[in-house]
Amino acid sequence: MPMPHNLMGGNLLCWMDVTSAICARRHAGCVCVTASVDKVSFDSPIRLGEIVTLTAKATRVFNTSMEIHIEVHAEGMDTTRRRKCNEAYFTFVGIDEWGNKLSLPPLTPVTEAEKLQFDSAQQRRELRLVLAGKMPANQSELLKTLFKGFSEEGK
Ligand SMILES: CC(C)(COP(=O)(O)OP(=O)(O)OC[C@H]1O[C@@H](n2cnc3c(N)ncnc32)[C@H](O)[C@@H]1OP(=O)(O)O)[C@@H](O)C(=O)NCCC(=O)NCCS
């Protein structure tokens, strides 16, 4: 049960899903379904009456899928201080009206922050696909590099 007067986690997840889906659809120009949500932690409770702002941004398009980064901030009515409550990465897949997957328009990062997100998206993708059982661990460049590092440390 949620704490009295605190926003329930499931409600916030729903808002995050809807906001990310709108962001994905704006970039893709087609219906986008949620394929996965990376780790979400609830760092700061959101109280009744607080203003909640959700900000979603496309970080990278792969082929039929794309990654969206979303941040959640809250602020009280009586203060201008905003605090970050949580963030997450969602993956969406673009589909047509029959449910067939579609190749999505590419995304070119411009700012340094966008380039960092774009580059690291490849590693996040590998991890989520390995964890979902959709990519063999030995095909992940990130895991290969990590385990090479561990085995060299042990020598
Ligand atoms: C998401 C979905 C379209 C993927 O279809 P699929 O035939 O299993 O997918 P594929 O293995 O061909 O992969 C298609 C793309 O999705 C990505 N993908 C598949 N599973 C994924 C996962 N668990 N996490 C992240 N990306 C995933 C693949 O990497 C691939 O991306 P790419 O084309 O950019 O390389 C399908 O599983 C689906 O319709 N799921 C239900 C979606 C839904 O109802 N969402 C609402 C939640 S209730």
The ligand as a Tripos MOL2 file, in Angstrom:
@<TRIPOS>MOLECULE
LIG
   48    50     1     0     0
SMALL
NO_CHARGES

@<TRIPOS>ATOM
      1 C1          8.2620   -5.3150  -28.3510 C.3       1 LIG1
      2 C2          7.9310   -6.2690  -29.4950 C.3       1 LIG1
      3 C3          7.2930   -5.4800  -30.6490 C.3       1 LIG1
      4 C4          9.2250   -6.9040  -29.9820 C.3       1 LIG1
      5 O1          8.8820   -7.8070  -30.9720 O.3       1 LIG1
      6 P1          9.8040   -9.1050  -31.2690 P.3       1 LIG1
      7 O2          9.3060   -9.7250  -32.5260 O.co2     1 LIG1
      8 O3          9.8910   -9.9410  -30.0460 O.co2     1 LIG1
      9 O4         11.1470   -8.3710  -31.4310 O.3       1 LIG1
     10 P2         12.5010   -8.6470  -32.1330 P.3       1 LIG1
     11 O5         13.2710   -9.6660  -31.3760 O.co2     1 LIG1
     12 O6         12.3380   -8.8250  -33.6230 O.co2     1 LIG1
     13 O7         13.1330   -7.2060  -31.8650 O.3       1 LIG1
     14 C5         12.5790   -6.0400  -32.4370 C.3       1 LIG1
     15 C6         13.2930   -4.8760  -31.8190 C.3       1 LIG1
     16 O8         12.9180   -4.7780  -30.4420 O.3       1 LIG1
     17 C7         14.0590   -4.8260  -29.6290 C.3       1 LIG1
     18 N1         13.7170   -5.5540  -28.4310 N.ar      1 LIG1
     19 C8         13.0790   -6.7420  -28.3550 C.ar      1 LIG1
     20 N2         12.9390   -7.0930  -27.0550 N.ar      1 LIG1
     21 C9         13.4860   -6.1260  -26.3240 C.ar      1 LIG1
     22 C10        13.6510   -5.9130  -24.9330 C.ar      1 LIG1
     23 N3         13.2200   -6.7900  -24.0240 N.pl3     1 LIG1
     24 N4         14.2840   -4.7970  -24.5200 N.ar      1 LIG1
     25 C11        14.7320   -3.8980  -25.4100 C.ar      1 LIG1
     26 N5         14.6000   -4.0150  -26.7570 N.ar      1 LIG1
     27 C12        13.9800   -5.1290  -27.1910 C.ar      1 LIG1
     28 C13        15.1050   -5.5470  -30.4450 C.3       1 LIG1
     29 O9         16.4160   -5.2340  -30.0160 O.3       1 LIG1
     30 C14        14.8080   -5.0320  -31.8270 C.3       1 LIG1
     31 O10        15.3510   -3.7330  -31.9740 O.3       1 LIG1
     32 P3         16.0850   -3.2610  -33.3550 P.3       1 LIG1
     33 O11        15.1830   -3.5830  -34.4970 O.co2     1 LIG1
     34 O12        16.2270   -1.7860  -33.1480 O.co2     1 LIG1
     35 O13        17.3820   -3.9840  -33.4220 O.co2     1 LIG1
     36 C15         6.9570   -7.4170  -29.0400 C.3       1 LIG1
     37 O14         7.6150   -8.2290  -28.0830 O.3       1 LIG1
     38 C16         5.6770   -6.8790  -28.4660 C.2       1 LIG1
     39 O15         4.7580   -6.5390  -29.1920 O.2       1 LIG1
     40 N6          5.6230   -6.7970  -27.1240 N.am      1 LIG1
     41 C17         4.4390   -6.2530  -26.4470 C.3       1 LIG1
     42 C18         4.4950   -4.7330  -26.4790 C.3       1 LIG1
     43 C19         3.4260   -4.1730  -25.5800 C.2       1 LIG1
     44 O16         2.3070   -4.5970  -25.6070 O.2       1 LIG1
     45 N7          3.8350   -3.2030  -24.7570 N.am      1 LIG1
     46 C20         2.9650   -2.6440  -23.7840 C.3       1 LIG1
     47 C21         3.2540   -3.2880  -22.4670 C.3       1 LIG1
     48 S1          1.8520   -3.9540  -21.7010 S.3       1 LIG1
@<TRIPOS>BOND
     1     1     2 1
     2     2     3 1
     3     2     4 1
     4     2    36 1
     5     4     5 1
     6     5     6 1
     7     6     7 2
     8     6     8 1
     9     6     9 1
    10     9    10 1
    11    10    11 2
    12    10    12 1
    13    10    13 1
    14    13    14 1
    15    14    15 1
    16    15    16 1
    17    15    30 1
    18    16    17 1
    19    17    18 1
    20    17    28 1
    21    18    19 ar
    22    18    27 ar
    23    19    20 ar
    24    20    21 ar
    25    21    22 ar
    26    21    27 ar
    27    22    23 1
    28    22    24 ar
    29    24    25 ar
    30    25    26 ar
    31    26    27 ar
    32    28    29 1
    33    28    30 1
    34    30    31 1
    35    31    32 1
    36    32    33 2
    37    32    34 1
    38    32    35 1
    39    36    37 1
    40    36    38 1
    41    38    39 2
    42    38    40 1
    43    40    41 1
    44    41    42 1
    45    42    43 1
    46    43    44 2
    47    43    45 1
    48    45    46 1
    49    46    47 1
    50    47    48 1
@<TRIPOS>SUBSTRUCTURE
     1 LIG1         1 GROUP 0 **** ****
